[in-house]
């Protein structure tokens, strides 16, 4: 009988908009019913008045923009939004490229007069519009009022949607010929649809494992016959696919000249063939021309009998010669250079799951991809674990193996059973007993041991009971990586380890916007200039404040700073080559005066108030934490009964004790063409104090978080789910319309019929990117 490990025997992240649901799934993304749209811009007297106002308003805005080149986009757009501008009018955006509808583009409702560039519909949609004509006048007036109000709060609704994400394989071009729809200095979105190629090139195996020298091959089966498959990528990109608006590929060494379709990404793991052959059955109903290439080398692998936990264990055993092992005497990893020479530290990827999570076919595919790419293809550098939060506190899983097995059978696919570790909130009370002080604030009104406020507790205990791991990636079930998991985590980790400590905290609190900051070197120099503030001393080591409590290692005279930071050493080399204790995927910001709702959820710090307790935070708990950071957090909790909200505690402990924390600016995409180029994004996303995400006007304040709705990575993003499902081959409401457009609105686009249509560019192909959150796959979910 297979049973899970428990935290006794040897576990989400982002806060929810709906607190009663698991934090891993903060919001519903189910599409709303389609709204009726306007059939003509000037169909009634209201719109004639709006049209006149539009022309006058645009003239005023144009004069303002021409005479004030340094005007900030929030001001410009907010001023723009004050006027009664119909967003369906062609001049409502700064578009200079006219889109000619084709089979890859929706037909505009008033295309004949050119009066509506953004009101999208397909051929079937045109017939549906007719059914609403009697309602349109009233609906249009109501929609216009709603839109005018929304623009006051969210002026980015006026920016044009980008089409380039939705061009497919038949529009592939070499990177040297790729013209991004956005950011683009010479033309404004939307672009005309690209030329359609007669032939689609074959994808090639994608193998980003150049750092795994000396690794012995690993296998899916215990007879060493079935090798883990490669994923496949296409050389080139769909013409006009946007470039990332935030972050970079180049600084990490992640390839940006290839793209992945759904079959190349997940076909090796069971997408595109049925359960009887060992697949998942998902994807069979989607457009699949040319997908057979994926299985030419390996065939369609039967995953019905794979035990992923055992496969990982065999892989680690085969590669013991190259991996650091725990010293039998000290029960700790070796630290001396001699003992570590030629050895790689092991990394755990701890995926947070919970009782009641719905394992869709695509969730299974994604988990197979994680284990294959991170563990089996790397020679055991990574090991993937499932940390399962047992919500039913009455289940006697700690006492009875049969009950534990029944829980496994009901909650986790059998292929992943041997990867599971159970935990519960009651269990955390036993590990961290005693009376905890009342927090400064408790906006969620939940307990201090609960997953909502203290998701880190279970990870801390996991680290104490798994001494073989040097680092721990805390991961979420609703994140997707469109490229290789190994390439992403390996390159981010290497880059973070090489970052110098000088002005690191100051860089951490800013988004890197390439079209505003230009090169990474230029960005670092700009941060240096902005940090020359006598009122704000740069942070290098531990921060000092009244009431700070030392760790045992500090009491014994140890320092968290490496030798490269010693006196007499080159300050610029301080921390270079030092393993990062914390790697986050969003900026690490100062919560004081930020308006972030959980900024004062801090427990156990006595008489310290919000102005005297230094705190840092990074939204979304997906991050890499070192063993020494987790043990420091563990000591803070059991010894001092200190804790903070889940996204604040790791970064704050690193700040207090001088550990190395790094924000990795991975590529983030936006669904709209923000203008002016570069400066508008930086003004909004770095709108806090000193052009950062910290303090007043932070993008994480309750009144500002809406700017992330159109980003590919943020806990309440609407764009990530839409792009994911379109990429999977399912028709989706496109989030567009004459009222600015939002998630769950607009016209049904994509799907097998559109991708297969003559003249279509085919199925989507995207660069490697992180998408979060993914709450459901199929429109029916």
N, C-alpha and C positions, 0 to 999 in steps of 0.2 A: 504494500500500500504506500503510495506517495504522500508525503505530508510536507507542509511548509515549515520553515524555521520560524521561531518566535523570538522576540527581543529578550525574552527571559532565557531562552536556551542558548544562547551564546555569550502605516506610516501612513490643503494643498496649497496651493500656493497663493495665487492672487486673490485678493478680497473680492467678494461677490456683490453684484448689484442686487442679487436676491439672496439674502443671508441664509435662508432656510435650505438652500441647495448647497452641494459640496463646493468649496472654493475652487476646485479644479474646473468647474463648469459654471462660470459666473453669470452667464446670460444666455437667453434663448436667441437663436439665430433663425428660427423658422420663418420663411418668407411670408409676408402678409399678402392678402388678396390684392389683385391688380387694380389700380385706380383708373377711372376713366380719364382720358387726356383731352386737351383742347384740340379742336380740329382746325382752327384758324386763328392767327394772332389778332387780326383786325375784324373778327367776327361780330363784335358788339361795340357799343360806344365806350364801354369801360376800357377796352384794349386800344381804342383809338386815342383816348386820353393818355393811356400808359405809353403808347408809342411816341407821342409828342414829348412827354416828359423824358422818355429815354434819350431821344436825340439831344434835347437840351442838356440833360445830365451828363451825357457822354462828352459833349463839347466842353463842359466845365471841368470834368475829370481830366480830359486830355490836356487842357491848358495847365492844370495843376501839376500833372506828371511831367510835362515838358519843362516847366519852370522850377521844379523842385526835385532834382535828380536824387536827392538823399532822403526823400520822404519814405517813411516806413510803411510797409505793406499793410499792417493792421490799420493804421490811420487811413491810408488811401482806400482800402477796401471797405472799411467801416463807413467812410464818407460816401463811397459808391453805393453802399447798401441803404443809405438814408433816403435815397430817391426811389420812387415807385417804378423800378425797372423790371420789366417782364423778363425773367431769365430765359424764356424761350426765344427772345429776339436775337438775331444773329450778332448784334453789336453788344450784347450783354457781357461778353468776354472780349479778350483782346485778340481774337482769332483773325489771322490773316491768310490762312490756308483753307480753301474751300473744299469740303469733303464731297466727293461725288459718290452717291450710293451705288453699291454693287452687291454682289452676292455675299460679300464679307462685311458689308456695312448695312445698318438698318435704314429703311426709307423714312425720310422726314415727313411728318404729317402735312406740312405745307411746302413741300419741296418745289412745287411748280412755281410758286412765287418767291422761293428762297427766304421765306419769313421765319423759318424755324429749323435751326441746325441741330438742336439737342433733343427735340421731342421725338423719341425713337420708336419705331415699330417695324415689324416684319410684314410679309405679305398677308399672313393670316390675321395679324393685328389690325390691318387696314379695314378688314370686314368687321372686326369687333368694335372698332371705333364708331361705326355707324349706329350701333345699338344704343349709344349713349348721347346722341345728339340733343334729345330733349332735356337732359340733365346738365349739359355742358355749361350753359351760361351761369347757373347757380354755383356749380362745382368750381368753375374757373375763378369766380369772384372769391369764394371761400379759400381756394388754394392760394390765390394771390395774397390774400391777407395773412394766411399762415406763413407763406414764404417770406413776406416782408418782415414779419415778427422774427422768424428764424434767422434771417440775415443779420438782424441787429445783434444776436448772440453768436452766430456762427458765420461770419462774413466769407469764409472759405467756400461756402455753398455757391458763390458766384463764379468760382473757377471752373474751367472746362474739364470734363471727364476725359481720360486718356483711353484711346482705342488700341494702342500698340500691344497691350498685354494679350489681346485676344486674337492676334494673327497666329497662324499655325505653321506646320511643317512645310507646306508648299510655298511659304514666303521666306525660307531660310536664305541667308546671305552670309558670306565670310565676315568675320569681325571687322576687317579693314574696310568693308563696304557698308557696314551697319550705320544707319542714321537714326539716332534715338528720337522718338517723338518728344521726349522730355527727359532731362533738361536739354534745351536746344536754344542756342543764342541767335539763330538766324530765322527761325520760323516758329509760329505759335500753333499749339494743338487746337483741334484735332487735325491729323494729317490725312491726305488721300490714302485709300487702301493701297498696299504695295502690289507689285507685279506678282503674278502667280507662276511658279515654275512648273514645267511639264513633268519633271521627275523629282522625286525626293531621295536624297542620298541615304545610304544605309548607316545606321548608328554603329558605334564602335564601343567595345568594352571600356569602361572607365575605371582606371586603377591608380588612385592617388596615394599609393602606399610606399613612397620612396624612402620613408624613414623606418622601415621595418626590417632592416638588414639582420640576417642571422636567424630569422624566424622559421620554424618548421611548419609545414602546411597542416591545417586543421580540417576536420570533416564533419559532415552532418550526422553520420551514422557511426556506430561503434565498430564497424568492420573496415572503416577507412576507405570506403568505395565512392561515396558521394561528396564531391568537393562543394564548398559554398560557392554560389554563383556570383558572377560580376553583374553590376548594373551597366546600363548602356546609355551613352550620350551621343548627341548629334553635334558635329562640328558646325559652328556658326550659330546665328541667332535669327529669329523671325524679324524681318525688316521692320523698323520703327518700334521694336520693343523698347520701353523706357529704360534708362539707366537708374540706379538707385539715387534717390534724392538725399538720403542721409547714409553715412557710413561708406565703406569701401571694400572691394575685393583685393585690390592691389597691395594694400599695406599688410595683409595677412598671407598673400601668396595663394589665394583661392582663385581658380580659373574663372574668368568671366567671358570666355570665348566659345562656350559650349552651352547646350540646353538639354533639358530632360523632358520627354513626354511621359505619359502615364505608363506605357508598356515598358519602356526602357528603365523606368524607375522601380516599378512594382511587378512587372511581368515575371522577372526571375524568382519572385517570392509567392507566386500563385495568382496574380491578377490575369484575367483573360482566359482561364480554363477552369473546368468544373471540379466539384468536390470529389467525384469518382476518380479523377486523375490526380487528386492530391492538391488541387487548387482551392480557391475560395468561391469561384463562380461569379465574383464581381468583375465588371468590365466587359463581360461577354456581349452585353447588349449595346456597347458603345462602338463608335467608328474605330476600325482596327486594321486598315489597309497597311500592309508591309510589316505587321508586328511579328510575323513568324521568325524574323531574323533573330529575335531575342533568344529563341530556344534552339537555334541551330547547333550550338556547341554543347549544351548541357541537356537538351530535351526539357520537357515540362516536369519539373521535380515534384515527386509525391511527398508532401509534407505531413501526411496523415499520421506518420509514426515517428516524427522527429521529437526528441526530448531536448529542448534547447539548454536547459540547465546542465544536463550531463554533457552535452556537446561543448559547452564553455569550460567545464571542469577538465575534460580530456585535453582541450586546447591549452589550458594553463599548464597542465602536467607535462605536455610535450615541449613546452617552452620554458621550463624552470631554469634552464641554463642562462637565460637572458633577462629574467625578471627578479627584482629584489624580493627577498624572503625575510620573514620575521626571525630574529635571533632567538634561539631556543632558550637562552638563559635570561635575557632581558624581556622577552616577549614584545619587543619593539623592532621597528625597522632600523637598519644600520644608518648612521649619519656620517661616518668618516669617509673621506674621498677614496681611501684604499678599499674599504668594504663595498663601496658603491660603484667602483670602477667597472665600466662596461655593462652595467645593469640598468634596466629601466624600472622606474617606479610604476606600480600598478594603480589603475584608476577605476573606481566603481562608478557606474551610472545608475543612480537610484531613482527609479521611476515611481512617482507617487500615484497610487490607485486607491480605490475605496470600495467598500461593500455597496453594491447596487450599480456600479459602473456598467454601462452597456458596451459590450465588446462587439463592435461591428466588424464586418469582413475587412474593411479598410484599416481599422485599428489593429487587427491581427497582422495584416500585411506590413504595417508600419513597425510593429514590434519585431517581426522577423527581420526586417531591414536593419533595425538597430543592433540586434545581436550579431547578425552576419557581418556587417560593415565595421562595427566597433570591436568585436571580440574575435570572431573566427578568422577574419581576413587580416587582422593585425598581429596575429600570433599571441593573443592573450593579453595585450596591453590593457584592454578594458574588459570589465565584466559587468553585465547588465543584471540588475536586481529589480524585483517588484516589491515595493513596500506597501502592503495592503492595510488600509485603515479599517478595522473591524468596528462598525458602528453599533452593532447589537451587543451592548455590554453584558447581556445576560447569557451569551453563548459560552459554554464551558470548554472553549478550544484549548485552554492551557492545561486542562485536566484530562481530556478525553480525545484520543487520536481519531476515533470514528467521527466525532463531531467536527473536528478540524478538517478531516477529509471531505465530509459532506459540504462544509463551507467552501473548500477549494473547488469541488465539483460544480457547485452552483454559481460560483463567482468568476472563475478563471478558466480559460481554455486549457485543456489537459496538456497541451504541448509546452505550457509555461509553468506548470505546477511546481517544478523543482527550482524555480527562481524566486519563489514567494517567501517573504518574511511578514508575519502578522504583527500588528501593534494596535493598541487601543488607548483612549484617553485616560481610562481608569488605570491602565498600566503606567502611564506617565506620572500619575500621582504617587505611585509607589517608588519610581526612580527619583522623583523630585518631591519629597514629602515636606510637610510643615506648612505653616501659615504664611502666605505671601501678602505683602502690603497691598492696599488698594492702589490702583494705577492713578496717574495724573488724570487720565480720562479713559473711558471705555466705550467708545461710540457703538461698538457692536453688541455690548451687553452680554458677552459670552465669557466663559471661564478661562482662567489663565493657562490651564493645561490643555485646552482645546485646540483642534487643528486650525481653527480660523485665526486665532491670535498667536499661536505658538507652534506652527508646523515644524519648526526647527528642532523641537525636543526629540522627536522620533529619530531624526537624522543624527543628532548628537549621540544618542544611545547606540544607534547602528554603528557609528564610527568607533565607539569604545569596544564593541564586540567583534569588530572585523579589523584587526590591527594590520592585516596584510596590505591595506590600501593606503596610498600616500595622498590621494586626492579623491573627491567625491563630487560628481556632477549631480545636482538636485534637478530632476527633470519632471515634465508634466505630460500627461496623456494627451493633451489637446494641442501639442506642438507638432508641426510637420517640417521636415527638412527636405526641400525639393531636390537637392543633390545628395552627395555622399555625407553620411554622418561622420565618418572618420575624417574626411578632409576638413569639415567645418570645425570639429572639436580639437583636432590635432593642430591645425594652423592657428586657431585662436589661442590655444594654450601656449604654443611656442612664442607667438608674438607677445603675449602678456608677460611671459617669463623674462623677455628681453627688454621690457620697459624700464627706464630709469625712474627712481623714486622722486627725483627733484621735480616739483610742481605736478606730481602725479595726481594728487587729490584735486588740484585745480583743473587739470585736463578731464578728470573723471566726471566733473559736474557739467560738462558741455557736450552737446551733440556735435559731431563733425559733419559739416555740410560742404561737400566738395565744391559746389558751384559758388559758394560764398567764401570759404576759407582757402580754396585752391589746394595746394599740396599739404600733406601731413606736416611737413617741416614748417610751412607757413602757419599752419594752425597752431603748432606748439609755440612759435614765436609770438603769435597774437595773444595766446594765453599768458605768456611771460609778461607782455606789456600790460595786459589787463590785471595782472596780479601784483603790479607795483603800486600797492595801496598801503600807506602807512597804518591805516585802521584795520588791516586784515593781513596778518602775518602768514606766509605760506606754511603748509604743514609738511613735515618730513618724518618725524618719529612719533612716539606716543604724545597725545595731547594731555595737557595738565589742566585740571580744574578742581575746585574744592569738592571734596566728597569722593574723589576717585579712589577705588579700591584696587590694590595690587593683586596680581596672580602669584601663585607659589613660585613660579620660575623667576619672576621679577624680584621677589623677596630673597631668592637665593643668588641674585646678582646676574642673572642671564638677561640678554638683550634680544629683542626681536629684530634688530637691525643686523644686516650681514656685514662681513669684514670690509666690503667695498665701500661702506659708509663711514668707516673709521676716520678719525682726524688724520689729515695729511694725504688722504686719498683724493683723487679727482672727483669732485662733487657730481659731475655729469655722468660718472660711471656708477654712482650709488644705486644699487638694486639691479643693475644690468646682469642678467643671467640668474637672478634669484627667483625661485618658483613663486608664482603669485598665490597668495593665500585666499584671495577672493577674486573671481572673474564674473562680472555681471554683463547682461546683454541690454541693459538700459543705463543711462547715466546715474551716477551716485551723487545725490543732491543733499544739501543742507535743508532739513525739514522746517527749521525755525522760520516763521512768517510765510511759509510756502503755501498755506491753505490746503495742504494735503490732509485728508480727513482723519487719518490715524497718527498724525504727527506726535500727539501727546499720549499715546498708548504705551507708556513706560512704567514698569513696576519695580519697586524695591529700592529706589534711589533717594529715599528719605525726604529731606526738606528741599532738595533741588527742584527748581521749577523749570518750565520750558525754556526760559532765557539763560539758565545757568548750566543746563545739561547738554553737552554737545551730542548731536545725533546726525547720522547719515542714513540714507535709504536708497534702494533701487527697486523700482516697480517691476513686478513679476519675479518670483523666487527661483526661476530657472537660472542656475549659476554653478560655478565650480568653487568648492570650498576645500581648503587644505585640512589635513588631520590636525595641525596645530591650531587652526582657527576653530574647528569644531570642539576640540578639547578645551580651548579657552572659553568658548561659549558654555560648554558643559560645566566648567568650574564656576563661572559667573552665576549659573542657575542654582547648582546644588549648594554652593558655599555662601553666596551672598543673596540668593533668591532675587537676582536681577533677571529681567526679561523684557522684551519689547515686542511690538507687532512683527509678524513673520518677515516682512520685507525690510524692516529697519534693524533688527538685532544683529545679523552677521556683519553688515557694514559698520555699525556703531562699535561693536567689539573690536573690529580691526582698527578703527579710528582711535579708540581709547588706549590700545596696547601697542600701537605701532606696527601692525601687520601690513603686508603689501596687498592693496586692493586695486583692481584695474577694471575699468569699463572698456569692453571690446566693441568698437563701433562697426558692427556687422552691417551688411547692406539692408536698408529699409526702403521700401517703395511706397509711393503715394498714388492714390487713384485719380488725382486731379493735377492740372498744370498750374501750380502756384506761381503767381507773378507779383512783383518783379522777380526774376530768376535769382535764386540763391538767397537774396536778402530777405525775402518774404518768409522763407522757411526758418532761417536763423532768428528772425525777429519774433516769430511765434514759438518755436521749439526751444530757443535759448532766450526766452523773454524775461527771465528772472534777473536778479541783481548781477551786475558786472557781466552782462551778456552770457548768462549761465542758466541752468535749470533750478538754481537755488533761490530761496528767499521769496520776496514779494513778486507777483506776476509769474510765478513758476508754472510751467505747462502741466504740472501735476496738481495744481489747485482745483478745487471743485468746479470753479467757473471756467477753467481753461482746458480741462482734459478732453473736451470734445474735439480738439484739433487732431487727436490720434485716431478718430473714427475711420479716416481714410488711409491709415498707415497699415503696412503689412504685418507689423509686430507690435501689439499692445493688448492688454487684457480685454478691452471692450471694442477692439477693431471690428468694423463691419466689412471692410474690404478683404481681409484675409480669408474669411469663409466663402465669400462670393468667388474669389479667384481660385480657391482650392476646388470648389465643386465644378466650376467651368473647366478647369484643367482635368478633372476626373472624367469629363465628358457628359455632364448632366446640364440640362437646360436650367437657367437661373433668371430670376428677375434682375435686370441689369443695374438697378439702383439709380436710374436716371429719370428725368422727367422735367416738366416745365416749372416745377416748384423747387428746383435745385437738386432733387434726387437724394435718397438715402437708402440704406439697406432695407430689403424687403419691398421696394417700390420699383416702378418702371415696367419695362417690357420683357417678356420671356425671350432669352437669347441663348445660343449655344445648343448643345445636345447632339445626338447622333444625326438627326435630320439636317441640321445646319452644317455640321462638319462634313457630311457626305455629299452635300449639294454640289452640283456642277458649278465651277467657278469659286468654290470655297477654298480657303487656304488650309483646311484640314484641322486636325486636332492640335491643341495648344502645346507649346514647348517653352519651358521657362528655365531661366538661369537658376543656379543654386541659390536658395533663399530660405529664411525662416518664416513660417506662417503661424500666427497665433492670434486668437484662439480658433480651433476647429471644433465646433459643437455638434455638427452632424454632417454626413456625407451625401446621402441621397436626399432629393427634395421631399421624399415621403417620410424621412426620419423625423 
